[in-house]
Amino acid sequence: MKRRHEEEFMAFAAARTAPLFRSACVLTSGDAHLAEDLVQDTLGRMYANWRKIAQVDDPAAYTHTVLVRTYLSYRRRRSNSEQPTETLPDSGAAAPEHDATLRVTLLDALGRLSARDRAVLLLRYWEDRSVEQTAAILQVRPGAVRNQSMRALARIRDLLGHDLSELVSP
């Protein structure tokens, strides 16, 4: 029985690692090392409770909830003194110059937002979650999610100014 649960978890983890890593990269403003740590911590928590989690309606959505909460918990720790570097690691894929510049510009702007604002934007616009789902994950009211989304988007617009239109290819 234990072996079957381990095999189920290993298959689940293999399928969900890449999407979790992409979401973690957005949350961490491109800090791949921290994103890897968050994914590893999330999967460790999932493994510890896999028998219960495997019975949840949507374990993948639950995993993303755990990832966001792990990230917010990490950001709240006072011992958190690490800072992301100014340069991003190579992605391994050859992308046009403007795409790389756009990505760096967006990640830099996201890095200037608070952890909570980044989490709201990730859930609402990267993962395409509803206001209600986002509110449930963050344990706030839907109105708070709407207000925070609006403020975070306004802050992003202020940070990016008119530079973004120059970076988007026609």
N, C-alpha and C positions, 0 to 999 in steps of 0.2 A: 504494500500500500504506500509506504513512504517513497519507494523508488518511483512509483507511478506519479506521485505528486511532484517529485523532483524533475522528472522528465517533462511533465506538463509546464512547470515553471521555466525550465530551460528553453523550451520551444517558445513560450510567451516572451521571455526576456530577449531571445534572439530576434523575434519579430518586432518588438517595441523599442529596442535600443536606439536605432537611427532616428525615429520620430522624437523620442525623448531628448536625444542629444541636440537636435535642431531647435527644439523649444527651449532647452537649457541655454543654448548659445544666444538666443534672442534675449532671454532673461538676464544673462550676464554681460550683455553688450559685446559679444564676440570673444569673451575670455574662454577659450577652448578648454583650458586646464580646469578651471572652476566648473565648467559645464560637465566635463567628464566626472568630476567629483560628485556633483549633484546627481547625475544619472546613476553612478555607482551606489551612492547612499540611498537613493529612491528604490533601486532594485533590491538592495539589501533589506530594506524595510518590507518590501513586497514579499521577499522570500520568507522572512520570519513569520509572516501571517498568511502565507499562500493558501492554506486550506480554507480559511474564511473568505479570502479575496476571490478565490476561484469560483465561489458561489454567487458573487455579485453580478448584477445584470450586465454591466459593461466594465470589465476589469481594465481595459485600456484607458477609459475616461478616468477611472479611479486612480490609475497610475499617474496621469497628468496632474490630478489634484494633489497627490502626494508630492510630486515634483515641485509644484508651485509653493506648497506649504513648506517644504524643505528649504527652498530658496529664501522665502521670507524669514524663516527661522534663522538661517545662516546670516542674513543681512542684519538681523536684530542683535546678534551677539556682539558684545562690546569688544571681544578679542579679535574681531574681524578688522585687520589692518592692511590686508592685501589690496593692492591697487592694480587694475589692468594696465598693461603696457600700451604705448601709443601705436605699436605696429601689431597687425594681426598675423597669425601664422598662415603659411601658404595653404590654400584650399585644395591643391592638387589638380584642380581643373583649370584649364585655360579659359579665361573669361575676357570679354572685351574690356578695354580700359575704363570706359564710362560705367560699366556694371560694377566693377571693383570700387571705383570712386564713389558711386552711389551707395553701395553697401557700407563702406567705411563711414561715409557721412551719416547715414541712418543709424548705424551702431553707435557712433560718437554721440549723436543726439539722444538716443535711448539711454546711453550711459550717464547723461546729465540729469535724467529724471530720477525720482525717488524709486525705491524698490517696489513699493505698492503701485505706483503709476505704471511701471514697466510690466508688472504682473497683470494689471487690468488690460493694458494694450495687447499683451501676448494672448490672453484668454479670449478677448473680444474679437481681435482682428487677425491674429496669426492662426489661432486654433478655431476661429469662427464659432465661438460659443455664444449662447444667448445671454442676455442681461441676467436672467434668473439663474442660469447655470453658473455664471461668473460669480454672482452674489453668493450662491451656495458654497462654492469652492473657497471664496475669501471670507465667508462667514460674516457678510454684511448685508444690508438691505439693497434691493434692486435700485432704489433711488440713489443710493451712495455710489453704486457702480456707474450709473448714467452720469452723475455729476463728475466723478473722477475721470471717466472716459473723456468727457467734454474738456475738462481742465488739462488733462494729459495731452490731448490732441492739440489744444491751443498752445501749450508749452512747446510741443514739437514744432509747430508752425513758427513760433517766435524764434526758436533755436535755428531752424533751417532757413528762414527768411526766403529770399528769392533764389538761393543757390540751388535748390532742388530741381527747379525747372530746367536749369542748364545741364543737369546730369542725366535726365531721362531722355532716352533716344526716341526719335519720332516714329 
